[in-house]
Amino acid sequence: MKRLLCGLVALGLLVGGARRAEAQPSYVVTTIDVPGSTWTRGFGINDFGVIVGEYLDVRGTGHGFSLSGGQLHHT
């Protein structure tokens, strides 16, 4: 009886784990190259799909940016 119970628990964990793996969200990685920059980092994205971040220009000065609908806005 113990063997059957352990087998059922193991099967439940295996099947439950497989279902959780299928429900994982998918992500798209996008490269953001700010023209004239030497380094770019995104900080976040809001519910409207606007990405915000910062970049360094060739002089090493930091700047902020937002990317919305394919349009890059420097700050």
MOPAC internal coordinates of N, CA, C and O (Angstrom, degrees):
PM7 1SCF
backbone

  N    0.0000 0     0.00 0     0.00 0    0    0    0
  C    1.4438 1     0.00 0     0.00 0    1    0    0
  C    1.5316 1   110.88 1     0.00 0    2    1    0
  O    1.2310 1   120.94 1   136.71 1    3    2    1
  N    1.3687 1   115.82 1   -43.29 1    3    2    1
  C    1.4580 1   119.36 1   178.45 1    5    3    2
  C    1.5221 1   110.56 1   -61.56 1    6    5    3
  O    1.2310 1   120.86 1   140.32 1    7    6    5
  N    1.3199 1   115.96 1   -39.68 1    7    6    5
  C    1.4657 1   120.99 1  -179.15 1    9    7    6
  C    1.5289 1   110.47 1   -63.60 1   10    9    7
  O    1.2310 1   119.93 1   137.99 1   11   10    9
  N    1.2998 1   117.74 1   -42.01 1   11   10    9
  C    1.4579 1   122.30 1   179.09 1   13   11   10
  C    1.5258 1   110.19 1   -65.43 1   14   13   11
  O    1.2310 1   120.23 1   136.37 1   15   14   13
  N    1.3245 1   117.16 1   -43.63 1   15   14   13
  C    1.4542 1   121.42 1   179.53 1   17   15   14
  C    1.5270 1   110.57 1   -63.50 1   18   17   15
  O    1.2310 1   119.67 1   135.67 1   19   18   17
  N    1.3228 1   118.24 1   -44.33 1   19   18   17
  C    1.4662 1   121.88 1   178.43 1   21   19   18
  C    1.5255 1   110.54 1   -63.04 1   22   21   19
  O    1.2310 1   120.56 1   140.28 1   23   22   21
  N    1.3289 1   116.54 1   -39.72 1   23   22   21
  C    1.4626 1   120.75 1   178.00 1   25   23   22
  C    1.5183 1   112.01 1   -63.23 1   26   25   23
  O    1.2310 1   120.20 1   137.94 1   27   26   25
  N    1.3232 1   117.22 1   -42.06 1   27   26   25
  C    1.4675 1   121.66 1   178.82 1   29   27   26
  C    1.5331 1   110.97 1   -66.56 1   30   29   27
  O    1.2310 1   120.23 1   139.72 1   31   30   29
  N    1.3216 1   117.16 1   -40.28 1   31   30   29
  C    1.4590 1   120.83 1   178.27 1   33   31   30
  C    1.5244 1   109.47 1   -63.45 1   34   33   31
  O    1.2310 1   120.21 1   134.41 1   35   34   33
  N    1.3256 1   117.21 1   -45.59 1   35   34   33
  C    1.4642 1   121.17 1   179.75 1   37   35   34
  C    1.5252 1   110.50 1   -62.20 1   38   37   35
  O    1.2310 1   120.10 1   137.51 1   39   38   37
  N    1.3212 1   117.41 1   -42.49 1   39   38   37
  C    1.4598 1   121.24 1   178.47 1   41   39   38
  C    1.5331 1   110.47 1   -63.58 1   42   41   39
  O    1.2310 1   120.24 1   138.33 1   43   42   41
  N    1.3159 1   117.15 1   -41.67 1   43   42   41
  C    1.4609 1   120.81 1   178.43 1   45   43   42
  C    1.5209 1   111.92 1   -62.85 1   46   45   43
  O    1.2310 1   120.28 1   139.64 1   47   46   45
  N    1.3172 1   117.07 1   -40.36 1   47   46   45
  C    1.4578 1   120.40 1   177.71 1   49   47   46
  C    1.5195 1   111.12 1   -66.27 1   50   49   47
  O    1.2310 1   120.86 1   139.76 1   51   50   49
  N    1.3210 1   115.97 1   -40.24 1   51   50   49
  C    1.4630 1   120.36 1   179.61 1   53   51   50
  C    1.5255 1   110.91 1   -65.07 1   54   53   51
  O    1.2310 1   119.95 1   132.00 1   55   54   53
  N    1.3056 1   117.69 1   -48.00 1   55   54   53
  C    1.4618 1   121.70 1  -179.46 1   57   55   54
  C    1.5309 1   110.44 1   -68.14 1   58   57   55
  O    1.2310 1   119.96 1   137.93 1   59   58   57
  N    1.3108 1   117.69 1   -42.07 1   59   58   57
  C    1.4599 1   121.32 1   178.15 1   61   59   58
  C    1.5139 1   111.92 1   -63.06 1   62   61   59
  O    1.2310 1   120.14 1   139.95 1   63   62   61
  N    1.3321 1   117.33 1   -40.05 1   63   62   61
  C    1.4611 1   121.22 1   177.12 1   65   63   62
  C    1.5094 1   111.93 1   -65.49 1   66   65   63
  O    1.2310 1   120.16 1   142.87 1   67   66   65
  N    1.3163 1   117.31 1   -37.13 1   67   66   65
  C    1.4651 1   120.60 1   179.34 1   69   67   66
  C    1.5237 1   110.75 1   -67.22 1   70   69   67
  O    1.2310 1   120.22 1   142.13 1   71   70   69
  N    1.3023 1   117.19 1   -37.87 1   71   70   69
  C    1.4694 1   120.03 1   179.14 1   73   71   70
  C    1.5173 1   110.91 1   -67.86 1   74   73   71
  O    1.2310 1   120.04 1   140.03 1   75   74   73
  N    1.3251 1   117.53 1   -39.97 1   75   74   73
  C    1.4609 1   120.38 1   178.39 1   77   75   74
  C    1.5217 1   110.51 1   -64.07 1   78   77   75
  O    1.2310 1   120.12 1   142.87 1   79   78   77
  N    1.3221 1   117.38 1   -37.13 1   79   78   77
  C    1.4643 1   120.64 1   179.76 1   81   79   78
  C    1.5283 1   110.52 1   -63.63 1   82   81   79
  O    1.2310 1   119.98 1   143.17 1   83   82   81
  N    1.3241 1   117.64 1   -36.83 1   83   82   81
  C    1.4625 1   121.28 1   179.74 1   85   83   82
  C    1.5255 1   111.31 1   -69.52 1   86   85   83
  O    1.2310 1   119.85 1   152.32 1   87   86   85
  N    1.3211 1   117.88 1   -27.68 1   87   86   85
  C    1.4518 1   121.49 1  -175.15 1   89   87   86
  C    1.5317 1   112.97 1   -87.24 1   90   89   87
  O    1.2310 1   119.73 1  -176.28 1   91   90   89
  N    1.3255 1   118.11 1     3.72 1   91   90   89
  C    1.4620 1   120.83 1  -178.97 1   93   91   90
  C    1.5251 1   110.36 1   -66.44 1   94   93   91
  O    1.2310 1   120.41 1   -38.77 1   95   94   93
  N    1.3164 1   116.81 1   141.23 1   95   94   93
  C    1.4714 1   119.89 1   178.70 1   97   95   94
  C    1.5214 1   110.86 1   -68.98 1   98   97   95
  O    1.2310 1   120.82 1   -26.13 1   99   98   97
  N    1.3087 1   116.03 1   153.87 1   99   98   97
  C    1.4620 1   119.61 1   176.94 1  101   99   98
  C    1.5240 1   108.55 1  -105.75 1  102  101   99
  O    1.2310 1   120.78 1   -28.06 1  103  102  101
  N    1.3142 1   116.12 1   151.94 1  103  102  101
  C    1.4507 1   121.77 1  -176.94 1  105  103  102
  C    1.5162 1   110.17 1  -127.83 1  106  105  103
  O    1.2310 1   120.83 1   -26.57 1  107  106  105
  N    1.3113 1   116.02 1   153.43 1  107  106  105
  C    1.4617 1   122.11 1   174.82 1  109  107  106
  C    1.5266 1   106.72 1  -118.45 1  110  109  107
  O    1.2310 1   120.41 1   -54.65 1  111  110  109
  N    1.3134 1   116.82 1   125.35 1  111  110  109
  C    1.4551 1   121.60 1   178.32 1  113  111  110
  C    1.5179 1   107.99 1   -93.72 1  114  113  111
  O    1.2310 1   120.49 1   -52.50 1  115  114  113
  N    1.3267 1   116.67 1   127.50 1  115  114  113
  C    1.4574 1   122.34 1  -178.59 1  117  115  114
  C    1.5206 1   109.16 1  -123.85 1  118  117  115
  O    1.2310 1   120.62 1   -48.11 1  119  118  117
  N    1.3174 1   116.42 1   131.89 1  119  118  117
  C    1.4540 1   121.47 1   176.09 1  121  119  118
  C    1.5235 1   108.96 1   -84.66 1  122  121  119
  O    1.2310 1   120.82 1   -48.38 1  123  122  121
  N    1.3310 1   116.04 1   131.62 1  123  122  121
  C    1.4603 1   121.23 1   177.96 1  125  123  122
  C    1.5220 1   107.33 1  -114.25 1  126  125  123
  O    1.2310 1   120.47 1   -69.09 1  127  126  125
  N    1.3198 1   116.70 1   110.91 1  127  126  125
  C    1.4561 1   122.45 1   178.14 1  129  127  126
  C    1.5160 1   108.93 1  -110.64 1  130  129  127
  O    1.2310 1   120.74 1   -74.74 1  131  130  129
  N    1.3321 1   116.19 1   105.26 1  131  130  129
  C    1.4589 1   120.81 1   177.21 1  133  131  130
  C    1.5283 1   106.92 1   -79.38 1  134  133  131
  O    1.2310 1   119.45 1   -56.05 1  135  134  133
  N    1.3265 1   118.65 1   123.95 1  135  134  133
  C    1.4643 1   120.84 1  -179.87 1  137  135  134
  C    1.5292 1   111.76 1   -55.98 1  138  137  135
  O    1.2310 1   120.27 1   -47.63 1  139  138  137
  N    1.3304 1   117.09 1   132.37 1  139  138  137
  C    1.4567 1   122.12 1   179.37 1  141  139  138
  C    1.5203 1   114.13 1    82.09 1  142  141  139
  O    1.2310 1   120.25 1  -172.15 1  143  142  141
  N    1.3259 1   117.12 1     7.85 1  143  142  141
  C    1.4680 1   119.33 1  -179.27 1  145  143  142
  C    1.5272 1   110.71 1   -99.18 1  146  145  143
  O    1.2310 1   121.31 1   -23.34 1  147  146  145
  N    1.3308 1   115.09 1   156.66 1  147  146  145
  C    1.4610 1   121.01 1   175.34 1  149  147  146
  C    1.5217 1   111.45 1  -108.11 1  150  149  147
  O    1.2310 1   120.83 1   166.69 1  151  150  149
  N    1.3323 1   116.01 1   -13.31 1  151  150  149
  C    1.4613 1   121.53 1  -176.67 1  153  151  150
  C    1.5205 1   107.93 1  -158.89 1  154  153  151
  O    1.2310 1   120.58 1   -43.52 1  155  154  153
  N    1.3241 1   116.50 1   136.48 1  155  154  153
  C    1.4644 1   121.21 1  -178.83 1  157  155  154
  C    1.5218 1   109.33 1  -136.59 1  158  157  155
  O    1.2310 1   120.61 1   -40.70 1  159  158  157
  N    1.3435 1   116.43 1   139.30 1  159  158  157
  C    1.4631 1   119.90 1   177.40 1  161  159  158
  C    1.5195 1   108.86 1  -142.15 1  162  161  159
  O    1.2310 1   121.09 1   -51.07 1  163  162  161
  N    1.3171 1   115.53 1   128.93 1  163  162  161
  C    1.4576 1   120.55 1   174.41 1  165  163  162
  C    1.5154 1   109.83 1   -89.57 1  166  165  163
  O    1.2310 1   120.72 1   -38.50 1  167  166  165
  N    1.3363 1   116.23 1   141.50 1  167  166  165
  C    1.4606 1   120.76 1   179.37 1  169  167  166
  C    1.5197 1   112.63 1  -101.15 1  170  169  167
  O    1.2310 1   120.61 1   146.29 1  171  170  169
  N    1.3294 1   116.44 1   -33.71 1  171  170  169
  C    1.4522 1   117.65 1  -176.31 1  173  171  170
  C    1.5083 1   112.28 1  -176.24 1  174  173  171
  O    1.2310 1   122.42 1    -7.08 1  175  174  173
  N    1.3194 1   112.97 1   172.92 1  175  174  173
  C    1.4582 1   121.12 1   179.02 1  177  175  174
  C    1.5346 1   107.03 1  -138.46 1  178  177  175
  O    1.2310 1   120.57 1   -43.21 1  179  178  177
  N    1.3283 1   116.52 1   136.79 1  179  178  177
  C    1.4677 1   118.91 1  -178.83 1  181  179  178
  C    1.5277 1   110.97 1   -95.83 1  182  181  179
  O    1.2310 1   120.82 1     3.80 1  183  182  181
  N    1.3252 1   116.03 1  -176.20 1  183  182  181
  C    1.4693 1   121.24 1  -177.26 1  185  183  182
  C    1.5239 1   113.15 1   -66.47 1  186  185  183
  O    1.2310 1   120.00 1   163.44 1  187  186  185
  N    1.3341 1   117.60 1   -16.56 1  187  186  185
  C    1.4638 1   121.70 1   179.41 1  189  187  186
  C    1.5307 1   112.07 1   -94.49 1  190  189  187
  O    1.2310 1   120.19 1  -179.35 1  191  190  189
  N    1.3342 1   117.24 1     0.65 1  191  190  189
  C    1.4606 1   121.61 1   178.65 1  193  191  190
  C    1.5136 1   113.91 1    85.17 1  194  193  191
  O    1.2310 1   119.89 1  -168.07 1  195  194  193
  N    1.3398 1   117.81 1    11.93 1  195  194  193
  C    1.4632 1   120.95 1   177.96 1  197  195  194
  C    1.5276 1   108.60 1   -82.07 1  198  197  195
  O    1.2310 1   120.88 1   -55.32 1  199  198  197
  N    1.3251 1   115.92 1   124.68 1  199  198  197
  C    1.4593 1   122.26 1   179.37 1  201  199  198
  C    1.5248 1   108.19 1   -99.08 1  202  201  199
  O    1.2310 1   120.16 1   -45.12 1  203  202  201
  N    1.3248 1   117.31 1   134.88 1  203  202  201
  C    1.4636 1   121.71 1   175.93 1  205  203  202
  C    1.5165 1   109.26 1  -120.79 1  206  205  203
  O    1.2310 1   121.04 1   -30.42 1  207  206  205
  N    1.3394 1   115.61 1   149.58 1  207  206  205
  C    1.4466 1   119.69 1   179.57 1  209  207  206
  C    1.5039 1   111.69 1  -172.08 1  210  209  207
  O    1.2310 1   121.12 1    17.17 1  211  210  209
  N    1.3243 1   115.46 1  -162.83 1  211  210  209
  C    1.4502 1   121.07 1   179.28 1  213  211  210
  C    1.5200 1   109.70 1  -139.23 1  214  213  211
  O    1.2310 1   121.07 1   -18.79 1  215  214  213
  N    1.3317 1   115.56 1   161.21 1  215  214  213
  C    1.4541 1   120.97 1   176.47 1  217  215  214
  C    1.5194 1   109.46 1  -147.79 1  218  217  215
  O    1.2310 1   120.61 1   -19.57 1  219  218  217
  N    1.3185 1   116.44 1   160.43 1  219  218  217
  C    1.4607 1   122.78 1   174.55 1  221  219  218
  C    1.5103 1   108.53 1  -108.28 1  222  221  219
  O    1.2310 1   120.89 1   -45.02 1  223  222  221
  N    1.3507 1   115.91 1   134.98 1  223  222  221
  C    1.4604 1   118.72 1   175.63 1  225  223  222
  C    1.5379 1   108.68 1   -83.96 1  226  225  223
  O    1.2310 1   120.35 1     0.82 1  227  226  225
  N    1.3228 1   116.93 1  -179.18 1  227  226  225
  C    1.4712 1   120.90 1  -175.39 1  229  227  226
  C    1.5348 1   112.07 1   -64.46 1  230  229  227
  O    1.2310 1   119.67 1   160.17 1  231  230  229
  N    1.3280 1   118.23 1   -19.83 1  231  230  229
  C    1.4684 1   121.71 1   177.14 1  233  231  230
  C    1.5268 1   112.43 1   -87.17 1  234  233  231
  O    1.2310 1   120.73 1   174.01 1  235  234  233
  N    1.3336 1   116.22 1    -5.99 1  235  234  233
  C    1.4612 1   120.36 1  -179.28 1  237  235  234
  C    1.5123 1   114.00 1    89.33 1  238  237  235
  O    1.2310 1   120.16 1  -169.23 1  239  238  237
  N    1.3167 1   117.30 1    10.77 1  239  238  237
  C    1.4599 1   121.88 1   178.81 1  241  239  238
  C    1.5255 1   109.71 1   -84.64 1  242  241  239
  O    1.2310 1   120.63 1   -46.68 1  243  242  241
  N    1.3257 1   116.40 1   133.32 1  243  242  241
  C    1.4537 1   121.04 1   179.86 1  245  243  242
  C    1.5163 1   112.49 1   -83.93 1  246  245  243
  O    1.2310 1   121.06 1   -36.46 1  247  246  245
  N    1.3262 1   115.59 1   143.54 1  247  246  245
  C    1.4624 1   122.76 1   179.00 1  249  247  246
  C    1.5250 1   108.19 1  -139.79 1  250  249  247
  O    1.2310 1   120.81 1   -25.92 1  251  250  249
  N    1.3138 1   116.06 1   154.08 1  251  250  249
  C    1.4524 1   121.28 1   173.88 1  253  251  250
  C    1.5166 1   110.42 1   -97.49 1  254  253  251
  O    1.2310 1   120.73 1   -21.25 1  255  254  253
  N    1.3269 1   116.22 1   158.75 1  255  254  253
  C    1.4571 1   120.33 1   176.18 1  257  255  254
  C    1.5201 1   109.74 1  -148.58 1  258  257  255
  O    1.2310 1   121.50 1   -20.37 1  259  258  257
  N    1.3174 1   114.73 1   159.63 1  259  258  257
  C    1.4561 1   121.23 1   168.21 1  261  259  258
  C    1.5347 1   106.68 1  -132.76 1  262  261  259
  O    1.2310 1   121.19 1   -33.25 1  263  262  261
  N    1.3052 1   115.32 1   146.75 1  263  262  261
  C    1.4579 1   122.46 1  -179.59 1  265  263  262
  C    1.5139 1   107.82 1  -125.39 1  266  265  263
  O    1.2310 1   121.13 1   -63.05 1  267  266  265
  N    1.3191 1   115.44 1   116.95 1  267  266  265
  C    1.4640 1   120.41 1  -176.66 1  269  267  266
  C    1.5226 1   109.33 1  -138.48 1  270  269  267
  O    1.2310 1   120.54 1   -56.64 1  271  270  269
  N    1.3095 1   116.58 1   123.36 1  271  270  269
  C    1.4574 1   121.11 1   177.81 1  273  271  270
  C    1.5218 1   113.25 1    59.13 1  274  273  271
  O    1.2310 1   120.25 1  -147.92 1  275  274  273
  N    1.3153 1   117.13 1    32.08 1  275  274  273
  C    1.4590 1   120.98 1   179.96 1  277  275  274
  C    1.5230 1   113.56 1    83.60 1  278  277  275
  O    1.2310 1   120.28 1   176.79 1  279  278  277
  N    1.3371 1   117.07 1    -3.21 1  279  278  277
  C    1.4626 1   121.73 1  -179.92 1  281  279  278
  C    1.5337 1   109.33 1   -99.93 1  282  281  279
  O    1.2310 1   121.27 1   -52.87 1  283  282  281
  N    1.3351 1   115.18 1   127.13 1  283  282  281
  C    1.4550 1   121.33 1   179.45 1  285  283  282
  C    1.5264 1   109.77 1   -95.38 1  286  285  283
  O    1.2310 1   120.76 1   -50.30 1  287  286  285
  N    1.3201 1   116.15 1   129.70 1  287  286  285
  C    1.4673 1   122.05 1   179.93 1  289  287  286
  C    1.5246 1   108.15 1  -119.74 1  290  289  287
  O    1.2310 1   120.67 1   -57.26 1  291  290  289
  N    1.3356 1   116.33 1   122.74 1  291  290  289
  C    1.4667 1   122.06 1   179.43 1  293  291  290
  C    1.5196 1   109.19 1   -92.52 1  294  293  291
  O    1.2310 1   121.08 1   -31.67 1  295  294  293
  N    1.3417 1   115.54 1   148.33 1  295  294  293
  C    1.4608 1   119.52 1   175.73 1  297  295  294
  C    1.5070 1   110.43 1  -120.96 1  298  297  295
  O    1.2310 1   120.10 1   180.00 1  299  298  297

